[in-house]
Amino acid sequence: MKNILSMSQFSNQDVYDLVDRAIEFKEGKTCSVGADKYAMNLFFENSTRTKSSFQVAEMNLGMKEVAFEAGSSSTTKGETLYDTVRTIESIGASVAVIRHPEDEFYNQLLGKNINIPIINAGDGTGQHPSQSLLDMMTIFEHFGQFEGLKIGIIGDLTHSRVAHSNAEILTRLGAEVSFGGLDSWYTPEFAEIGPHMSVDDLCSEMDVVMLLRVQHERLSEDENKSFSKEDYFNEFGIDMRRVDLMKADTMIMHPAPVNRGVEIADDVVECEKSFIFQQMHNGVFMRMAMIEAVLQGENTADELINNQHKIVLR
């Protein structure tokens, strides 16, 4: 596995293998694949969970982080993303974890003279593979399967890379995915996957209720002006009344950051059905598994090259 860019690159078995490995890390397994290697986390959008989770994962694998701050980097002087990544490779980084506001930013890097692994930590409104994989880990730990599960994704579907990633992989793994939220966010892409339902019906029927925040930074000025958090919460938010509609083993999930009082009530965030902080905890172990996978892929490629050179020398 050279790079991790999109959930579409994974087979179902790949997902299960990464989940199994992440669970092993959670149970105390160690790995020295990152010893004496450097990681660089290039975040061009704000992040708390994803960035810090990757940092801890890297340290757990024995890696050291080379600090990077987008606002003080040469990208502010017009340097391209390609030149930035080539630079960090040249100074010794072994992996680049990148979050970028441009959809599929990685296309400007592929097929060029970059020889270190790239991990997509979120591209625009496109994909968020590390969040999706940690979500798969959290669901699998609770249910032990995906086949036949009913998953409801509620919120700002259009602008959510988590919605795109999770809807795709959950469907392939055999779950039934449905959606809730404003009608305007339920685009044909999601209509091809599953139905649009009321929040009460989703709460009553789903095994997993997955919430998304409203991404005001991606809404138009008119959309933001007309938005009422009180109206949104009343129609689409999860409060304890709706928690009481859920089945005994229903999971409430959210990629965070949560907006309390908008898509979720304050007392629901840490209620007994909430797995929100468990997701964050699992994120470290899943990102360890992801980094290990790309570094092992890089080592395998190096071994093949070295073996070829040995054959030539003989």
Secondary structure, DSSP 8 states (H G I E B T S, - for coil): ---B--GGG--HHHHHHHHHHHHHHHTT----TTTT-EEEEEESS--SHHHHHHHHHHHHTT-EEE---GGGSGGGGT--HHHHHHHHHHTTEEEEEEEESSTTGGGGTTTSS--S-EEEEEETTS--HHHHHHHHHHHHHHHS--TT-EEEEES--TT-HHHHHHHHHHHHTT-EEEEES-GGG--HHHHTT--B--HHHHHHH-SEEEE----GGGS-HHHHHH--HHHHHHHH-B-HHHHTTS-TT-EEE--S---BTTTB-GGGTTSTTB-HHHHHHHHHHHHHHHHHHHHHHHHHHHHHHHHHHHHHH-
